[in-house]
């Protein structure tokens, strides 16, 4: 809840009733090998201008998914420790090359 903005969506559910984790993974799957920022993912999930409230929940879900090995958090183009990263980050699916 930074900048005085509250979250208007629950962390675990999104508007269509699906889980946020599943929505993040689905958006990343459509991106292929490309990484996406949290705002890019939020835009893909939310309708209209109602995406700002998803940024903190996306970060929380990303940490949990990264800890489970289901996605990778990148910082400055390199994989980051999901338990200890700050600032701008991008998300991508694990690479199997």
C-alpha positions in Angstrom: 0.0 0.0 0.0 2.5 2.6 -1.1 1.6 6.1 -2.1 -1.6 5.9 -0.2 -3.2 3.5 -2.6 -5.0 0.5 -1.3 -5.4 -2.8 -3.0 -8.9 -3.3 -4.4 -8.4 -6.9 -5.4 -7.6 -9.9 -3.2 -4.1 -11.3 -3.6 -5.1 -14.8 -4.6 -8.1 -14.2 -6.9 -8.6 -12.1 -10.0 -11.8 -10.7 -11.7 -12.7 -13.9 -13.6 -12.4 -16.0 -10.4 -9.1 -17.6 -11.4 -5.9 -17.5 -9.3 -3.4 -14.7 -9.8 -0.6 -17.3 -10.0 -2.3 -19.0 -12.9 -2.9 -15.7 -14.6 0.7 -14.6 -14.3 1.9 -18.0 -15.7 -0.6 -17.8 -18.6 0.6 -14.3 -19.5 4.2 -15.4 -19.4 3.4 -18.5 -21.5 2.0 -16.2 -24.3 5.2 -14.1 -24.1 7.4 -17.2 -24.8 11.0 -16.7 -24.0 10.5 -13.0 -23.4 10.5 -11.5 -19.9 7.8 -9.1 -18.8 7.6 -6.4 -16.1 5.0 -6.4 -13.4 3.1 -3.5 -15.0 3.0 -5.4 -18.4 1.6 -8.4 -16.6 -0.9 -6.3 -14.7 -2.1 -4.7 -18.0 -2.6 -8.1 -19.5 -4.6 -9.3 -16.5 -6.7 -6.3 -15.6 -9.4 -4.6 -17.6 -9.0 -1.0 -18.4 -7.2 1.3 -16.0 -7.7 -1.0 -13.0 -4.2 -2.6 -13.0 -2.3 -0.5 -10.4 -3.8 -2.5 -7.5 -2.3 -5.7 -8.9 1.4 -4.6 -8.7 2.0 -5.7 -5.0 0.0 -8.9 -5.4 1.9 -9.8 -8.5 5.2 -9.3 -6.6 4.0 -11.6 -3.8 2.8 -14.2 -6.3 6.1 -13.9 -8.2 8.2 -14.6 -5.1 6.1 -17.7 -4.2 6.2 -19.0 -7.8 10.0 -18.4 -8.0 10.5 -20.2 -4.8 8.6 -23.1 -6.3 10.7 -23.0 -9.4 7.8 -22.1 -11.7 9.1 -18.7 -12.8 12.3 -16.7 -12.7 12.7 -13.2 -11.3 15.3 -11.1 -13.2 17.1 -8.1 -12.0 19.4 -6.3 -14.5 19.1 -9.2 -16.9 20.2 -11.8 -14.4 18.2 -14.2 -12.2 17.6 -12.7 -8.8 17.2 -14.3 -5.4 13.4 -14.3 -4.8 14.0 -13.8 -1.1 16.2 -10.7 -1.5 15.7 -8.4 -4.5 14.8 -4.8 -4.8 13.8 -2.3 -7.4 12.8 -2.9 -11.0 12.4 -6.5 -11.9 11.1 -8.7 -14.8 9.5 -12.1 -14.8 10.0 -15.0 -17.1 9.4 -18.7 -17.3 12.3 -21.0 -16.5 14.5 -21.8 -19.5 15.3 -25.3 -20.4 18.3 -24.9 -22.7 
